[in-house]
Amino acid sequence: MPIATQFEYVKPSGLDEALQALAMYKEKARPLAGGTDLIVHLKEGFARPEVVVDVKGLKELSGLSLKNGVLRAGALVTFAELLESAAVKKNFPDLWEAAGTVASTGVRNRATLAGNICSAVPSADSAPPLLAHDAVVRVRSHSGERLISIHEWFTGPKRTALGPDELVVSVEMAVPAKKYGACYMKLSRYDGEDLAQGGVEAAVFTDHNYRVAFCALGPVPARALKTEAYLKGKKVTEQTVKRAGDILAGEISPITDIRSSKEYRLHMARIMLGRALETAVSRLSGRGPRYGEGNIC
């Protein structure tokens, strides 16, 4: 399908030039990085910008690093780069695991972590581990820079806290101080390239503190704080898993759409939470499946 929408194409030579373009055009401009969403939206007529600002070549937005206990993923870092990173796999194996569930190999070679959260679809696979690790999004405009908590990032389906003249510079999160085990459990209709019908992240730390986050089970990805509070200090047993599932069901608000029914999502959310908790506990103790295995429902 060809792109029928007409727009001006701008390829800035540096970050300042890109920010100047966004400041000038604001809502009329769209940045282009991986393009796995934007190009489709242009072809289908869902996006009709007057200006497309191509930021793919900006060195200020590239690079994946771990310094002083903080992982920094530049806005141009792809899911393929996350999967190739030994630092990500060692320190954030749940993010590494979630990255492997995103679309297909071809898409992961182009799609960026920053783009995934900027698209802000309820089913964003990267969101649950980012939420579990209290990630922050560093954004910049022509007038300055600010940090936005991932918990304040998603403001609605396909809506974020990013201003019209702002650009994501990086996504950052601190390495947990305590050892943990985690699992990102994804509900898909079939193996291979598929959007999540539901996703649940569970992380357990050595002090029996838990973090639970979800996607595709509400209008925005979010942490399940009531479920976490119930689990705190408890061991994962059949009884606690059942009660935690009941609490999670009260925290999510799935819908019925072409992909799944509300009732099925509610049912499977309980199952995914139980499996994710049991897998996280077994991984913490050095047992259980390797990350990237056994996490697809």
N, C-alpha and C positions, 0 to 999 in steps of 0.2 A: 504494500500500500504506500503510495507516494505521500510526501508532506505537501498538503495543499495550502496550509496557512502561510501567509507572507509575513516576514519579520526582518528586521535589521540584524546582521550578525556582527558581533564585536569580539575580537580576540585580544585582550589586554596583554601587555608585555610584563606587567607586574601587579602585585596585589593592590597598590595604591590606585592604579589606573582602573582596576576592576571595581573598586569601591566607589570611585568617582562616577563610573557608569551607573552603578546601582543607586547612588545618591541622586543622579540626574533623572532616571526613569522610574525608580521605585516600583510600584505595583505593576507597571507596564513591562518590567524586565524579568527574565528568568535566567538564573545561572545554569550552565551546562558543565557537568563533571563526567560521571559515568554515562549518563543519558539513558539508562535502561528504562526509566519511567518517562522522562520528558519526551524522548523521541516517539514513544508509543502514543503519548497524549497529544503530541503535535499531529501525528498521522490521523488519529481518530477525532481530532477537533476539540478535545477536552481542554487543551491549553492553547490560548491565542495571544501570546505575548507580542509586543511591538518590537522588543529587542531580546536577543539571546546573547548572554555574556559567557563566552567559552573560557572557563578557568582551568581547563585540563593541564595546561603547560606551566602553571604557576608553582615554582619551587617552594614558595612560602607555605603552600598547602599540602605538600607531600611529606613523606617520612613517617616511620613507625619506630618509636624509641621507648626505652625504659630507663629513666634516670631518677635518682633519689626516691625510688619506690613509687613512681608514678608512670603509668603507661600513657603515652601520647600517640594518638592515631590522627595524623593529618587528614584534612577533609578529602583528600584524593586517595586515601588508602582503601584498597579494594578488599573484598572478602577473600579473594585468593591470597592476598598478602597476609591477612590475618591467619589463614590456614598454614601458610609457609613459615610463620614466625614461631621460633622455639620459645621466645619470651612469653608470647600470648598463650601457647599451649601449656607452659609450665605454671604460670602465675594466674591465668584466667581460663582454665580448661573448659568452663561452661560457655564462655564467649566463643572459644574455638569450636566447641561442639555445635553451638547454634549457627555459626558461620557456615558449617558444612551442610546445613539443611536448606540454605538459601538457594532457591531456583536450581540452575544447572551449572556445570563447569564453565560454560561459555559466558553465562550471565555473571557468575562470581568473578570472572576475569575483568569485568568492566564495572560492575555495581560497587558503589562505595558504602562504607559504614555510615558516613555522614549523610549520604543521599537516602539511605534506608530510613533514618529517623526524620529527615526533612520531608520525605513523602508522607510520613505520619499515618500510614494505613493501620487500622487496628491489628492487622496480622503481622506486623513487622517482627521478624524472627530475632533481630538483634536487641530488641527493646527489653525483654525479660532479664537477660544477664546484665545489661547496663543499669537497669533499675535495681537489681539485687546488689550491685556494687557501688551504688550512689554516684554514678558517673556525672560529670559536668561537661557542658558544651561551651567551648570558647568561641565567641562570635565577635566580629569586628565590623564597624562601619567607618565612614569617612570622619566621623566625629569622635570615635573612641572604641574601646573594647570592653566587653563584659562577659561574665560567666553565668550560665543558666543551668540550674540543677536539672537533671533528667526528670526529676519528679514534677517539675514545673514546665517541662518542654512541650508535652502533648496537651493541647488545649481543646481538642475535638477531633473527630475523624478528618484526616488530611489537613489538620490545622496545627500550627506550632506557635511558640512564643517568639519566633524569629521575626524581627522587623523587616519591612520591605526594602530598606536600604542596608541590611546587614547580611553578612556572609559567614558561614561556619568556617572557622580556622582549624579547629581540632576537636576531638572527643577525648576526654581524659578521665582516668580513674586510678585510685591508689591501690597498691597491692595490699590485700588483707593482712592484718597483723597476726592473725591466728590461722592455723591450718584449717582447711575446710574441704568438704566434698560436695559436689553439686551435680545436677542433671537438668538439662533442658529437654523436656518431653514434648514432642510435636505430634499433633493429630493430622494426618494427611489421608487423602482418599486413595492414593496410590504411591508407589515408590517413584522416585525421580523428581522432576520439576513440578512443584505443587505449592500453592499457598496454604498456610496453616488454617485448618478449621478451628483449631484451638492450640494454645501453647502454654505450658506451665513450667516454670523454673523453680527448683527447690535447692537451697544451699543449707548445709548444716555445718556448724563450727564445733570445735572440740569442747566448748563450754555449754553445748546444747542450746545455743542460740540458732534461730532459723531465719531464713529469708525466703519469701515466696512471692513470685511475680507471674504475671500472665499476659498473654496477647490473644487477640481474636475472640475474646470472651466478654467484651464490653466495648464501648465507643472509643476508648483509648487504652493502650497498655498501661498497667499499673501494678503497684505492690499490693499484696493481700495482707494488710497490717493486722486485722483481727485474727486471721489464721496464724500469723507469726506470733502474736501475743499468746494465743492458746498453746502453741507448741513450745514456747520458751521453757527451758529447763526440763522438758519431758523427753523420754526415750520414744523412739518410733515403734509402736506396737499396733496390733490390729485395732484395738480400741481407740488409740489416739488418732490413727489414720482415718478411721470412720468419722470421728467427731470433727477432725480438721476438714474433712471433705464436706460435712454439713455446713461448717462455718464459711468455707470458700464459696459454696453454692449461694450463700447470702451476700457475698461481696461482689460477685460477677453479675453481669446483665447481658447474656448472649441474646442474639436475635436469630430469627429464621430467615435464611436467604437461599440463593440458588445452590449453595455449597452444603448446607446442613440445616437441620431444624434446631430451634432453641432447646427443645427437650433433649435432643441427642447431645448437644454441646454441654448441657448441665450434667447429664449422666457421665459423659466422658471426662469432664473436668475433675470429678471425684476420682476416677480411675487413674488419670494422668498424675494427679497429686500424689496418690498412694504409690504409684510406680516411681515417680521422681524422688520421693522421700526415701523409699527403700533403696533405690540405686545410689542416692547421695550418701546415705549412711554406710553402705557397703564400700563405696569408693573411699570414704574417709578412713575406713579401717584397712584399706589396701586390698580389698576384695572387690567383687562385682565386675561388671563389664567395663572395658576400656572406654574412655571418652570417644564419642562418635559411634558407639555401638549400642544397640538395644534401646534407643531413645525415640524411635518412631512408632506411633500407635497405628 
